[in-house]
Amino acid sequence: MLAGAVAILAACANTQKTHDPVAKQVKLDQALALFSNNPVEGLPKDWEPLVLMRKKKTTDYGLVKDGERTVLRAFADKASSGLRHQVNIDPVKQPWLTWSWKTSALIKTADNRFRDTEDSPVRIVLAFDGDKSKLSFMDTILFDTAKLVSGHDFPYATLMYIWENKAPKETVIANTRTGRIQMLVAESGAANVGRWVSYQRNIVDDYVKVYGEQPGRLIGVGVLTDTDNTEEKVEAWYGDIRLLRQATVAGRTPSPQQQ
């Protein structure tokens, strides 16, 4: 899964570089493109697919109807690939992340504490910029190696919200290869399998909890459904993902002023 997160978020990080101050300003403090604003065909606007490794099968993503709303469906069969959305947002100004997701099942043998079983039916993946001079020697080598392999810069820090089999909610799980990728368990166990679950998280507070410092700019948002390590199958769905200035009342659709 490391390759997947690196590829998705390195691409997000790489696309932020621009020498056009006008173009750069347009991208600041933007809203994410919503799945529900799209017709039921192809991929959602402004969300780009990314093949992680050519030798691996890709996760199948597409827009579908769920009742009256349009959502993103993901199906992975021994597969790993994601969708990513480029942003350039000050998380202090838009700290509230809201989303919903649903999975058809847990990945039976998944356990994100171990490299060989590090899969999740649903993930929200956030990439942050930062001062890379603070990185450890080993992380610097890893970042340089990743850039040589992918051709992209590695984000300073990655925070994922995942659905875990056993680890309790709020557990923080570090990637087995680098501390610059951290997973926070937003959902755990089978109690909510088959039903939509909604979340509201303060990403500044969560980042401080995980990394012990204030976050830099948010430069990428991704979704990732992966079963490449466990070689299982899973079907999942994602509702709209929003970054808001203020917390919302549960169940209420955010107004444009809040986004």
N, C-alpha and C positions, 0 to 999 in steps of 0.2 A: 504494500500500500504506500510506502514511502515514495516510490517512483511516481505514483499517481498524484499524490499531494504536491510533490515537487514540480511536476510537469504543469499541473493546473495553475499553481500559484506563481511559478516562475514566469509563466506566460503573462499572467496578470501584472506582475511586477515590471516585466520588460516593456509592456506597452505604455507605461506611464511616462516614459522619457519623451520630452518634447522641448524644442527651443522656441516655440511660438507661444508668447505669453498670453495672447488672446485665446488660443485654443486651450491652453492649460487652464485659464480662468473659467471657461465654459464647463469644464469637467469637475469643478470643485463643488462639494456639498450637494451632490446630485441624488436623485431617488433611483432605486432599482427598478428596472422594467418588470412589470408584473405578469405572471403567467396568465392571469384571468383576463388580461386585455388583449389576448391573442385569439385568432380563430383556431379551430381544432384542426390543425394541419402543420406538419413539420415541427421545427423547434421554435421556442419563444424568441421574440425580437431581443437583440442585444446579449443573448446568452449563446456562447460559442462552444461547440464541442471540441474536445481535445483527446486525441488518441495517445495513450500513455506509453505503451510499448508495442511495436508492430507485431511482435510474436504473440501477444496476448489478445484474447477476444475482447471486444468492446461492449460495454453496457449499452443497451438500447434505450434511448430517451425519445419521448414524443408527447405532444399535447393531447389530452383526452377530456371528455366531458365527465364530470362527477355531479350528477344532478343538474343544477342550473349553471354551475361554474366550470371554468376551464382550469385544469391542473396539469402538472407534469408527471408522466408515468415513467418509471425506470424498471428495466428488467435485466438482471444479470445472471448469466449461466456460465460459471467459471470465468468471469469477466471482470474487467476493471477499466473504466473510463469515466469522465465527468463532463460537466458543463461549467463554464465560468463566465462571470460578468465583471468587466473592468470598471473600477470606481476610483475616485480620489476624494476621500471624505475625511473630515476631522471628526473622529469618534466622540470627542468631548461635546461637540455640537449636535451630533446625532447618535446618542449612546444606546438607544433602545432598539434591539433587534427582535422582530416578531416573525413567526413562521408557523406553519402546520405541516405535519407529515403523517403518513400511514404506511404500514408494512403488512404484507400478507402473512408473514411468518418471521420468526427469528432464524438466524443462520445457526444451525444446531451446534456446530463445532467451533464457532467463532469465540475468540478470547483476545481482546485487544492488548492484553498485557504481554503477549508473546508474538514474535515476528512471524511464525509460520501460520498463525491463526488470526491475524490482524485484519478482519473484515467487519463491515457493518452494513445493514440493509439501508440505512439512511445516514447521511452526514451533511452538516452545514459547515463549510470550510471558509475561514477568514484569513486573509493575508495582510500583514502589517509591515510598513516601512519602519526604519530605525537606524541607529548609529552602529554600523557594522564593525567599527573599531573596537566595540565592546565584546565582540565574539571571542570565544576561546580559540586556542590554536587548532584544536581538532575540528571545531565547527568551521573555522576559516578554510581548512583543507577540504572539508566536505562541500562547502559552498563553491569553492574554486573548481572542484571536481565536477560538481553538478552543472556548473556553467560550461565547462569543456564538453560534457556529454550532451547537454540540451541546447546550448547556445543562448541560454537565458540567465538573467540574474536571479538568484534565490531570494525570496522575501526574508526580511530580518526575523520575523516570527510568524508562526501559523497557529491559529486556535481553531479547533474543531469541536462541534457539538455532535455527539454520536448516540446511537441506541445500542446499549450493551446487554449481553445476556445475563451476567451475574453481578458485576460491579455495581454498587449502589449509586443512586443519583448523587451528583455533585462530586463524585470521585474524579480526580485528575490522573490521567495516564500519559506518561511520557512516551514518545516514540522510542523504539528500542535502539535506533541508530543515532538520534540527535535530540537534545533537549529543546531545540528550536521548533519542534512540532509537538504540540501538547493537545490532548483530547480531554474534553470535559463531558462527563456522562449526563446527558439531558433526560434520557429515558432508560429504564432498566427492566428486564424481565418481560414476561409474556402477557401481563395483565391487560395491556392496551393494544395487543396485536389485533389487526382487523378493523380498528376504529381510528378516526382522525384525532390527533392530539395536537393542541396548540400551545405555543410557548411565547414567553416574553422575557428577554434577558437584557441586562445592562452589560454591554460588551466591555465598557471601560472597567467596571468593577470586576468582571470575570478575568479580564486580562491582568489586572493588578494582582488578583488572587493567584493566577497561574504563574506569572512572570516576575512579580515583585517590583514592577516599575510601571510608569504611565505609558500607554501605547502611543506609537507614532501614527501617521496617517493610515487609514484603511485603504488598501490599493486593489483588493480583489475579493470577490465573494464567489464561492463555488458550491455545487452539490456533487456528491460522490456516493454512488451505490456500488459496492465491490464485493466479489466473491472469488477472486482469483487465488487467494491463499487456501481457502477451505474447499474450493472446487465444488461449491454448492450452487443452488438456484434460489433467487428471491425476486419478488415483484413488490415495488413500493411506489408511493405517490408523494409529490411535494405540492403544497399550496403556496400562495404568494409569500414572498420574503420581503420584508420592509425594514428600513432603517429610519427611526423616528426621533424627533427632538424630545418628545415627552412620552411617558408611559400611557397606555390606553386602558380604558375600562374593558374587562374581559368580555369578548364576544362582540365588541363594537368596532365597526370598520373605521380605520383612521381617516381623518379629513385630510385634504391636500395640504393644509397649513401645518399639520403635524409631521408630514413626511420631509 
